[in-house]
Amino acid sequence: MELTNEQRKYLGLELIEPNWERVETTEKDILFFDGDVLRKVIWIDDNGFFTETSYRLRTQDNRTMIAPLTEKGKPKRLNGVNIQRCTPYGVYFNYNGWITIANFTTQQTYYSSAFEGIPFMELSGLQEFLDKWINDTTDGDLADIQTFAHMKRKHCKYKEGDFFRFKYDRRNYGYGRILFDVRKFVKDGGKFWDILMGKALCVSVYHIITENPNVSIEDLQKLQSCPSQYIMDNRFFYGEYEIVGNAPVPENVDYPIMYGRSISGLDRNKICFCRGREYREIPLESNELLSKDFKNNGIGWSLSLNLDKTLVEECIKAGTNEPFWKANPKNDLQTPFFQRN
């Protein structure tokens, strides 16, 4: 499927100008040229999944080579591998059974159908989704996505105790809390089991889905939270998760539990336990190691690794986190299943 300019307008994508030349490659990808400048690529795979991305790549030698960016650089053959090594810009649209609208320049995501809780979507359902998206778009929505499309990249500060706001979809906000900054803790001399990728933050999400972008931190502190999880700091650093206040972190936080045999090649003969700021280790020899893997070191770029809007709605309706634990693998020793067994 190839998007139309009318659809692109509502998705925040750069429109294809009438003078751009459309070229199909032998791999079935589609390139758009403005003279010798490559402006857009639609990457298509064998399943019909596709990504539409904008570029500003100057080409030469009858569009067979990518021109060097500097005088000392060398031209590179214009092919899929080399194009993907170049930096795109602006908004892109990805369909892989789910839909993502995001911005390469700002490193922010505008919309994720997976995070909204929409199940896998066959290609035959994509047109229906887009029609509904356009029909539901208000003038405010159109202005909002155009603002998103033309934002500049920013770098934001964050700290433990921060309350943050994020969007589940175009209308509804969620709220959460930064409970623990692993990198800062280790830098200050704290001991932590170093098995998490990236700059890890422990965060929790409140039982709230609302169109109100201005819920007070006093009201948030009265709410129940989903079980905490570790995520990388990217969404905070680039400002997608917006800080809305700060207060001291309570002492009774239910941090994820990480337990198992050391993965260090230098010292495998020990059993490690880590729960937030608490770290312990004992020799493997003469001690029993639980056979199940409880390292619990999965970490993602966003909150969507463990939850989505639908799951939070179920937790709110139940008044407990039982739906969360049912939806997530029992690889965390803090789950009710292991507390009972």
C-alpha positions as CSV (number, residue, x, y, z in Angstrom):
1,M,0.0,0.0,0.0
2,E,1.2,3.5,-0.8
3,L,-0.1,6.5,1.1
4,T,-1.7,9.5,-0.6
5,N,-0.8,13.1,0.0
6,E,-4.2,13.6,1.7
7,Q,-3.4,10.8,4.2
8,R,0.2,12.2,4.6
9,K,-1.2,15.6,5.7
10,Y,-3.1,13.9,8.6
11,L,-0.2,11.8,9.6
12,G,2.3,14.7,9.7
13,L,4.4,13.4,6.8
14,E,6.1,15.5,4.3
15,L,4.0,15.8,1.1
16,I,5.3,14.6,-2.2
17,E,5.6,17.5,-4.6
18,P,4.3,17.3,-8.2
19,N,7.8,17.7,-9.7
20,W,9.3,14.8,-7.7
21,E,10.1,11.7,-9.8
22,R,8.9,8.3,-8.6
23,V,11.4,5.4,-9.1
24,E,10.8,1.8,-8.2
25,T,13.8,-0.3,-7.3
26,T,14.4,-4.0,-8.1
27,E,13.7,-4.7,-4.3
28,K,10.3,-3.1,-4.8
29,D,11.2,-0.1,-2.6
30,I,10.0,3.3,-3.9
31,L,12.3,6.4,-4.2
32,F,11.2,10.0,-4.8
33,F,13.7,12.4,-6.3
34,D,13.7,16.2,-6.6
35,G,16.2,16.5,-9.4
36,D,19.3,14.8,-8.0
37,V,18.2,15.0,-4.4
38,L,16.6,11.9,-2.8
39,R,13.7,13.2,-0.8
40,K,11.6,10.2,0.3
41,V,11.9,6.4,0.5
42,I,9.1,3.9,1.0
43,W,10.7,0.7,2.3
44,I,8.5,-2.4,1.5
45,D,9.0,-6.0,2.7
46,D,7.6,-9.3,1.4
47,N,4.8,-9.2,3.9
48,G,3.5,-5.9,2.7
49,F,4.8,-4.0,5.7
50,F,6.3,-0.6,4.9
51,T,7.9,2.4,6.3
52,E,7.8,5.9,4.7
53,T,10.8,8.0,5.5
54,S,12.1,11.4,4.4
55,Y,15.7,12.2,3.3
56,R,17.7,15.0,1.8
57,L,20.5,13.0,0.1
58,R,22.3,14.6,-2.8
59,T,23.2,12.1,-5.5
60,Q,25.5,12.2,-8.5
61,D,26.5,10.2,-11.6
62,N,22.9,10.0,-12.9
63,R,21.6,9.1,-9.4
64,T,23.7,6.0,-9.1
65,M,25.9,7.4,-6.2
66,I,25.3,9.2,-2.9
67,A,27.4,12.3,-3.0
68,P,29.8,12.8,-0.1
69,L,28.9,15.2,2.7
70,T,32.4,16.6,3.0
71,E,35.3,17.4,0.6
72,K,37.3,14.4,2.0
73,G,34.4,12.0,1.7
74,K,33.9,9.5,-1.0
75,P,30.7,8.8,-3.0
76,K,28.8,5.6,-2.1
77,R,26.6,3.5,-4.4
78,L,23.0,4.4,-4.1
79,N,21.4,1.2,-2.8
80,G,19.2,0.2,0.2
81,V,22.0,-0.6,2.5
82,N,23.8,2.7,2.0
83,I,20.6,4.8,2.1
84,Q,19.7,3.2,5.5
85,R,23.1,4.2,6.8
86,C,22.2,7.9,6.2
87,T,20.3,10.0,8.6
88,P,16.6,10.5,7.8
89,Y,14.7,13.6,9.1
90,G,11.3,14.5,10.2
91,V,8.2,12.3,10.7
92,Y,8.1,8.7,9.5
93,F,5.2,6.3,9.2
94,N,5.7,2.6,10.0
95,Y,3.2,-0.3,9.4
96,N,4.3,-3.7,10.5
97,G,0.9,-5.0,11.7
98,W,0.9,-2.1,14.1
99,I,1.2,1.6,13.3
100,T,3.9,4.0,14.5
101,I,4.1,7.7,13.8
102,A,7.3,9.1,15.0
103,N,9.9,11.8,14.3
104,F,13.6,11.0,13.5
105,T,14.7,14.5,14.2
106,T,13.2,14.8,17.7
107,Q,13.4,11.1,18.6
108,Q,9.8,11.3,19.8
109,T,6.8,9.1,19.0
110,Y,3.5,10.7,18.3
111,Y,1.4,7.6,18.1
112,S,1.7,3.9,18.6
113,S,-1.3,1.6,17.9
114,A,0.5,-1.1,20.0
115,F,0.7,1.2,23.0
116,E,-3.0,2.1,22.6
117,G,-3.7,-1.6,22.9
118,I,-4.9,-2.2,19.3
119,P,-4.2,-5.8,18.3
120,F,-2.2,-6.9,15.2
121,M,-3.7,-5.3,12.1
122,E,-3.8,-7.1,8.7
123,L,-3.0,-5.0,5.7
124,S,-6.6,-5.2,4.6
125,G,-7.5,-3.3,7.8
126,L,-5.0,-0.5,7.3
127,Q,-7.2,1.6,5.0
128,E,-10.1,1.4,7.5
129,F,-7.8,2.6,10.2
130,L,-6.6,5.5,8.1
131,D,-10.1,6.5,7.1
132,K,-11.1,6.6,10.8
133,W,-8.0,8.5,11.7
134,I,-8.8,11.2,9.2
135,N,-12.5,11.3,10.0
136,D,-11.7,11.7,13.8
137,T,-9.1,14.4,13.2
138,T,-10.1,17.8,14.5
139,D,-8.6,21.2,13.6
140,G,-6.7,21.0,16.9
141,D,-5.4,17.5,16.1
142,L,-4.2,18.7,12.7
143,A,-2.4,21.7,14.2
144,D,-1.0,19.4,16.9
145,I,0.6,16.9,14.5
146,Q,2.0,19.7,12.4
147,T,3.6,21.2,15.5
148,F,5.0,17.7,16.2
149,A,6.4,17.4,12.7
150,H,8.3,20.7,12.9
151,M,9.7,20.5,16.4
152,K,13.4,20.7,17.1
153,R,15.3,18.1,19.1
154,K,15.6,19.0,22.7
155,H,17.5,17.5,25.7
156,C,15.7,17.5,29.0
157,K,16.7,16.9,32.6
158,Y,15.0,14.5,35.0
159,K,15.6,13.2,38.5
160,E,14.3,10.7,41.0
161,G,10.9,11.6,42.3
162,D,9.7,13.3,39.1
163,F,6.1,12.8,38.0
164,F,5.7,12.6,34.3
165,R,2.9,12.8,31.7
166,F,2.7,10.8,28.4
167,K,0.0,10.0,25.8
168,Y,-1.6,6.6,25.3
169,D,-3.3,7.9,22.1
170,R,-4.3,11.2,20.5
171,R,-6.8,12.0,23.3
172,N,-5.8,10.3,26.5
173,Y,-2.9,11.0,28.9
174,G,-1.3,8.7,31.4
175,Y,0.9,9.6,34.3
176,G,3.9,8.0,36.0
177,R,6.8,8.4,38.4
178,I,10.6,8.1,38.2
179,L,11.4,6.0,41.3
180,F,15.1,5.2,40.8
181,D,18.0,6.5,38.7
182,V,20.4,3.5,38.4
183,R,23.2,5.4,36.8
184,K,23.2,8.2,39.4
185,F,23.0,5.6,42.2
186,V,26.1,3.7,40.9
187,K,27.9,7.0,40.2
188,D,27.3,8.0,43.9
189,G,28.9,4.7,45.1
190,G,25.9,2.5,45.3
191,K,26.1,-1.2,44.5
192,F,23.8,-2.5,41.7
193,W,23.7,-5.7,39.6
194,D,24.9,-4.3,36.3
195,I,22.8,-6.4,33.9
196,L,20.5,-3.7,32.4
197,M,21.2,-2.1,29.1
198,G,21.4,1.7,28.6
199,K,20.8,4.4,31.2
200,A,18.2,2.6,33.3
201,L,15.4,4.2,35.2
202,C,12.9,2.5,37.4
203,V,9.4,3.9,36.8
204,S,5.8,3.2,37.6
205,V,2.6,4.1,35.9
206,Y,-0.5,5.3,37.8
207,H,-4.0,3.8,37.4
208,I,-5.3,6.8,35.4
209,I,-6.3,7.4,31.8
210,T,-7.6,10.9,31.3
211,E,-8.0,13.7,28.8
212,N,-6.9,16.1,31.5
213,P,-3.2,17.2,30.9
214,N,-3.0,19.0,34.2
215,V,-3.7,16.4,36.9
216,S,-1.9,17.6,40.1
217,I,0.8,15.6,41.8
218,E,-1.2,15.6,45.0
219,D,-4.0,13.8,43.2
220,L,-1.6,11.4,41.5
221,Q,-0.1,10.4,44.8
222,K,-3.5,9.1,46.0
223,L,-3.7,6.7,43.1
224,Q,-2.6,3.1,42.8
225,S,0.3,2.3,40.5
226,C,1.1,-0.5,38.2
227,P,4.2,-2.6,39.2
228,S,7.4,-0.8,38.6
229,Q,9.6,-1.5,35.6
230,Y,13.0,-0.5,34.2
231,I,13.2,1.5,31.0
232,M,16.0,3.4,29.2
233,D,16.0,7.1,29.7
234,N,15.5,8.1,26.1
235,R,11.9,9.1,26.3
236,F,12.7,11.5,29.2
237,F,16.0,12.8,27.7
238,Y,14.2,13.8,24.4
239,G,11.2,15.2,26.2
240,E,8.5,12.8,25.1
241,Y,7.6,11.9,28.7
242,E,7.1,15.4,30.1
243,I,8.0,16.2,33.7
244,V,5.1,17.8,35.6
245,G,6.4,17.9,39.2
246,N,8.6,16.3,41.9
247,A,8.3,15.0,45.4
248,P,10.4,12.7,47.6
249,V,10.2,9.0,46.7
250,P,8.5,7.0,49.4
251,E,10.4,4.2,51.2
252,N,7.9,1.4,50.5
253,V,8.5,1.1,46.7
254,D,8.0,-2.3,45.2
255,Y,11.1,-2.4,42.9
256,P,11.5,-5.2,40.4
257,I,13.5,-8.2,41.8
258,M,16.5,-9.5,39.9
259,Y,17.8,-12.9,41.0
260,G,20.1,-15.5,39.5
261,R,23.6,-16.7,38.8
262,S,26.1,-14.0,37.9
263,I,26.5,-13.5,34.2
264,S,30.0,-12.0,34.5
265,G,32.7,-14.0,32.7
266,L,35.2,-13.0,35.4
267,D,33.1,-14.3,38.3
268,R,30.3,-16.7,37.5
269,N,30.4,-18.6,40.8
270,K,28.0,-16.5,42.8
271,I,24.3,-15.9,43.2
272,C,23.1,-12.3,42.9
273,F,20.0,-10.6,44.3
274,C,19.0,-7.0,43.4
275,R,15.9,-5.1,44.4
276,G,16.2,-1.4,43.7
277,R,18.9,0.0,45.9
278,E,19.4,-3.4,47.7
279,Y,22.1,-5.7,46.3
280,R,23.4,-9.0,47.8
281,E,25.5,-11.8,46.6
282,I,26.5,-15.2,48.0
283,P,28.9,-18.0,46.7
284,L,27.3,-20.4,44.3
285,E,29.1,-23.3,46.1
286,S,27.1,-24.8,48.9
287,N,24.0,-22.7,48.1
288,E,21.0,-23.7,46.1
289,L,20.3,-21.7,42.9
290,L,16.6,-21.7,41.9
291,S,16.4,-23.4,38.5
292,K,14.0,-20.8,36.9
293,D,15.4,-17.7,35.4
294,F,14.6,-14.7,37.6
295,K,17.2,-12.3,36.3
296,N,14.3,-10.1,35.1
297,N,16.7,-7.9,33.1
298,G,14.5,-7.1,30.1
299,I,14.5,-3.4,29.4
300,G,13.0,-1.4,26.6
301,W,12.9,2.0,25.1
302,S,9.5,2.8,26.4
303,L,6.7,1.8,28.8
304,S,5.2,-0.4,26.2
305,L,7.5,-3.3,27.1
306,N,5.1,-4.4,29.9
307,L,1.9,-2.4,29.5
308,D,-0.5,-0.6,27.2
309,K,-3.6,1.4,27.5
310,T,-5.9,-1.6,27.4
311,L,-4.0,-3.3,30.2
312,V,-4.1,-0.2,32.4
313,E,-7.8,0.1,31.7
314,E,-8.2,-3.5,33.0
315,C,-6.2,-2.7,36.1
316,I,-8.3,0.4,36.8
317,K,-11.5,-1.6,36.3
318,A,-10.3,-4.4,38.6
319,G,-8.9,-2.0,41.2
320,T,-5.8,-4.2,41.4
321,N,-2.7,-5.2,39.4
322,E,-3.9,-8.7,38.9
323,P,-4.5,-8.1,35.1
324,F,-1.0,-6.8,34.8
325,W,0.5,-10.0,36.4
326,K,-1.7,-12.2,34.2
327,A,-0.5,-10.4,31.1
328,N,3.2,-10.5,32.0
329,P,5.5,-13.6,32.3
330,K,6.0,-14.9,35.8
331,N,9.8,-14.1,35.8
332,D,9.7,-11.5,38.7
333,L,9.8,-12.8,42.3
334,Q,7.6,-10.0,43.4
335,T,4.6,-11.4,41.5
336,P,1.6,-12.6,43.6
337,F,2.2,-16.1,42.1
338,F,5.5,-16.5,43.8
339,Q,4.4,-14.8,47.0
340,R,1.7,-17.5,47.3
341,N,4.0,-20.4,46.4
